[in-house]
Amino acid sequence: MTSTPSRTSAPSVYARRLGTLAAIAAAATLTTLLTAPTAAASPPTPISAAAARSYLATVTPKTEGSTSGYSRDLFPHWSTVSGTCNTRETVLKRDGSGVVQDSSCAAVSGSWYSEYDGATWTAASDVDIDHMVPLAEAWRSGANSWTTAKRQQFANDLTRPQLIAVTDNVNQAKGDLDPGKWLPPRTAYRCTYARMWVQVKQYWALSMDSTEKTALVNVLNAC
């Protein structure tokens, strides 16, 4: 005679299966948490995409000025922040992970994640501090009429998202280009980049040309 399975056995089998699946899912979640990269430090949080779009709606594009008379020396940068630490060293410490500095405030170890290209570096020499709005771009956008003291404040601005640690050759590729001519190769950061750029230009009352504004609007409309 063929035996008939007990009606109470099926629920217990399902319960065991569900318990096993739950355990597997929990283990997978734990593994993800343990292996996921830690959040990188970053510049001050920029204005929202909505706020950036609202500001851009008020901007009347202006033809960009020339670099006649421009010199980086007219934007004194890497000013002393405290003790022996200057602006560059302060940003390296802020944007890095596990950064150790020597008695002169130079970073001797740590790691830096470059938001522009997604690369991680363990030598400070591989990292540049990028001026979000480049100094020459600022000059062409109105900073040529500023005092040297104001240009110094701009070049060392830690309050706005104007300074960020990034891969050196990517920063060099950007040069003094605005978003109409250059955007970070890591597309996931472009929305943040546009928000940062708009906030800096808004705060410092710097002009925008038409291609620059159009590029920013296009990026922010996709945020």
C-alpha positions in Angstrom: 0.0 0.0 0.0 1.2 3.4 -0.9 1.4 5.6 2.2 -0.3 9.0 2.2 2.0 11.9 3.4 0.7 13.6 6.5 -1.0 16.9 5.8 1.1 18.5 8.5 4.4 17.6 6.8 4.1 20.0 3.8 4.0 23.3 5.9 7.1 22.2 7.8 9.0 21.5 4.6 8.0 25.0 3.2 9.0 26.6 6.5 12.4 25.0 6.4 12.8 26.1 2.8 11.8 29.7 3.6 14.1 29.7 6.6 17.0 28.6 4.4 16.2 31.2 1.8 16.1 33.9 4.5 19.4 32.8 5.9 21.0 33.0 2.4 19.5 36.4 1.8 20.8 37.6 5.2 24.2 36.3 4.5 24.3 38.0 1.1 23.3 41.3 2.6 26.0 41.0 5.3 28.6 40.2 2.6 27.5 43.2 0.6 27.8 45.5 3.7 31.2 44.1 4.5 32.6 44.5 1.0 30.9 47.8 -0.1 33.3 50.7 -0.3 33.0 53.2 2.5 31.5 56.6 1.7 34.1 59.0 0.4 34.6 62.4 2.1 33.7 65.3 -0.2 33.4 69.1 -0.6 30.4 70.9 1.0 27.1 69.7 -0.4 26.1 71.9 -3.3 22.7 73.5 -3.9 19.9 71.2 -5.2 19.4 70.6 -8.9 16.1 72.4 -8.6 17.8 75.4 -7.1 20.5 75.4 -9.7 17.9 75.2 -12.5 16.0 78.2 -10.9 19.1 80.3 -10.9 20.0 79.4 -14.4 16.6 80.6 -15.5 17.6 84.1 -14.4 21.0 84.1 -16.1 21.5 86.2 -19.2 24.4 84.7 -21.1 27.4 87.0 -21.6 30.2 86.7 -24.1 33.3 85.4 -22.2 36.1 87.8 -21.7 39.7 87.3 -22.7 42.6 86.0 -20.6 44.6 89.2 -21.3 46.5 90.2 -18.2 45.7 86.8 -16.5 48.2 85.1 -14.2 47.7 82.5 -11.5 49.8 84.7 -9.3 46.8 87.1 -9.2 44.9 84.4 -7.4 47.1 83.7 -4.4 46.2 80.2 -3.4 47.0 77.5 -0.8 46.8 80.0 1.9 47.4 79.0 5.5 44.3 77.6 7.2 45.7 76.8 10.6 49.1 76.1 12.0 51.3 74.7 9.3 48.3 73.5 7.2 47.4 75.3 4.0 44.3 75.0 1.8 45.6 72.1 -0.3 46.6 70.0 2.7 43.2 70.8 4.3 41.4 69.5 1.2 43.6 66.4 1.0 42.7 65.6 4.6 39.0 66.4 4.1 38.5 64.4 0.8 40.7 61.4 1.7 40.2 58.3 3.8 42.6 57.4 6.6 44.9 60.4 5.8 48.0 60.7 8.0 49.9 64.0 8.0 53.4 64.7 9.2 54.5 67.5 11.4 54.5 69.9 8.5 50.9 68.9 7.6 51.9 67.0 4.4 49.9 63.9 3.7 52.2 60.8 4.1 49.5 58.1 3.7 45.9 57.6 3.0 43.6 57.0 0.0 41.7 59.3 -2.3 38.7 58.5 -4.4 38.5 60.8 -7.5 34.8 61.6 -8.2 35.7 62.7 -11.7 36.9 59.3 -13.0 36.2 56.8 -10.2 39.9 56.1 -9.6 41.4 55.5 -6.1 44.9 56.7 -5.2 47.2 56.0 -2.3 49.8 58.7 -3.0 49.0 62.4 -2.5 51.3 63.1 -5.5 48.7 61.4 -7.8 46.0 63.8 -6.6 45.4 67.4 -7.6 43.1 69.9 -5.9 40.8 71.2 -8.6 39.2 74.6 -8.6 35.7 73.7 -9.6 35.5 77.1 -11.5 39.1 77.4 -12.8 41.0 80.5 -12.0 41.4 81.5 -15.7 37.6 80.9 -16.2 36.9 83.1 -13.3 39.1 85.8 -14.7 37.2 85.7 -18.1 33.9 85.7 -16.2 34.5 88.8 -14.1 37.3 88.2 -11.6 39.6 90.4 -13.7 37.9 93.4 -12.0 38.3 92.0 -8.5 40.9 93.0 -5.9 43.7 90.5 -5.3 42.3 89.9 -1.8 39.0 88.9 -3.3 40.7 86.6 -5.8 42.6 85.0 -3.0 39.4 84.3 -1.1 37.9 82.7 -4.2 41.0 80.6 -4.8 40.9 79.2 -1.3 37.1 78.9 -0.8 36.4 76.0 1.5 32.9 77.1 2.3 31.5 76.6 -1.2 32.1 73.4 -3.3 34.9 75.1 -5.1 37.8 72.8 -4.2 37.9 69.0 -4.7 40.7 66.3 -4.7 40.8 64.5 -8.0 43.1 62.5 -10.3 45.9 64.8 -11.4 45.8 64.0 -15.2 42.0 64.3 -15.3 42.3 67.7 -13.7 44.9 68.6 -16.2 42.7 67.5 -19.0 39.9 69.8 -17.7 42.4 72.7 -17.6 40.4 76.0 -17.6 37.4 74.6 -19.6 33.8 75.3 -18.6 31.0 72.7 -18.8 30.3 73.6 -22.4 33.7 72.2 -23.3 34.4 69.6 -20.5 32.5 67.4 -18.1 33.8 64.7 -15.8 34.3 61.4 -17.6 32.4 59.6 -14.8 28.8 60.4 -15.9 27.4 59.6 -12.5 29.0 62.7 -11.1 27.9 65.1 -13.7 24.7 66.2 -11.9 26.7 67.0 -8.8 29.4 68.7 -10.8 26.8 71.0 -12.5 25.2 71.8 -9.1 28.7 72.7 -7.7 29.6 74.8 -10.7 26.3 76.8 -10.6 26.6 77.4 -6.9 30.1 78.8 -7.1 29.3 81.0 -10.1 26.1 82.3 -8.4 27.8 83.1 -5.1 30.8 84.8 -6.7 28.5 86.6 -9.3 30.5 85.3 -12.2 29.0 85.4 -15.7 28.2 82.5 -18.0 28.4 82.3 -21.8 25.7 80.7 -23.8 27.3 77.3 -24.5 28.2 77.0 -20.8 24.7 77.8 -19.7 23.1 75.4 -22.2 25.4 72.5 -21.1 24.5 73.1 -17.5 20.8 73.2 -18.2 21.0 69.9 -20.2 22.9 68.2 -17.4 20.6 69.5 -14.7 17.4 68.6 -16.6 18.5 65.0 -16.4 19.1 65.1 -12.7 
